[in-house]
């Protein structure tokens, strides 16, 4: 599920440019590609992140929240420093959204 905010971020349109009759389908991997470029992530890492994002696409989280959470976890795993706040600013989402995703991910991981 994409919110209008997600579509606007991705397409660089403003709310008054989208009419109610307009339908815009956005592929999740295209969104991942666009935002991983903003973090200067290399292609090999992008493919790992893209695959991980796909695992969470039916969890009820917004796509940008999933992308933010997966990027944060990836940087954490690789011991690269980036703040959750920086990720949330780049993606245009709240840090709390990423924290909720991380909590969900932690709960799922502990069940396995």
N, C-alpha and C positions, 0 to 999 in steps of 0.2 A: 504494500500500500504506500502510495506516495502522497504527501500533502502538497498543497499548492505551493507552499514555501520551498519544498524540495525541487519542484518543477521550475520555479522561478530562479532558484540558485543555479540549477543545471543549465537552463536555457538562456539565462541572462535577459529574460523578459520582465516587464513590470506587470502588476496586476491589471492595469487598464488595457494592456495589449492582448490579454487573453479573454476571449469572448466565451460565453457559456456553450456555444456550439463547437468550439475548438476541442479536439481530442489530441492529446500528446502522449504517446506511449514512450516510455524511457526504459531502456534495458539496464538492469542493475549493474552489470559489468562495465557499462559505459560510465556510470556514475562513479564506480570504484576507480576506473582509469583516470577520470578527470581530477578526482580529489587526491589520489596518490601522487599525481604529478605536482600538486601544490606542496607536497612534502618532500619533493625530490627523491622519490623512491625508485630504485632501479627496477627493470622489467622482471627479473627473477623474483624479487620480493613482492612486486605487484601481483604476480600470478599466485603466490602463496596466500596473500591477503584476499585476493578475489575468490579463491576456492574456500577460504575460511568464512568469508561473508556469505557465500551461497549456503553454507551449513545453517546459518541463522536466519535466513530470509523468511521463514514461516513462524517466527517466534512472537510476532506481534509488535516488535520494535520497529520504529521508523528506519528506513534505509540509512540515513545519515548517522543515526545513533549506532547502528550496527557497524558501519564503516569506521566511525570514531573509536568505538570500543575495540574493534579488531586491530586497528592501527596502534592504539595505545598498548594493547597486550603484546603486539609484535615488537614495538620499540622496547618495552619492558624486558621481554625475553632476550632481545639482542643487546641489552644493557646500554641502549642509546638514550640519552637524556632528551626528553620532550615533556612538557607539562600538559596535563589534561586540559588546562585552561587554554593553552596555545592551540591544541587540537580543536577544542570547541569553538574558538574564535574563527579558525580557518573554515570549519564546516558550517558555522552559523547555527550551532545548537548549544544547549546548556551543558555545563560540566555535570550537573545532576543527572541528565539523561545518560551520559556515559557511565556514571557511577552505578546507576540502576542496571545497565547492561552488564557491567562487570560483576555485580552482585548475582545476577541471573546466571552468568557464565560460571561463577564460582560454585553456585549451588548445583548446577548440572555436572560440573567436573567432580565434585565431591561424591556424587551418586554413582559415578562410573567405577 
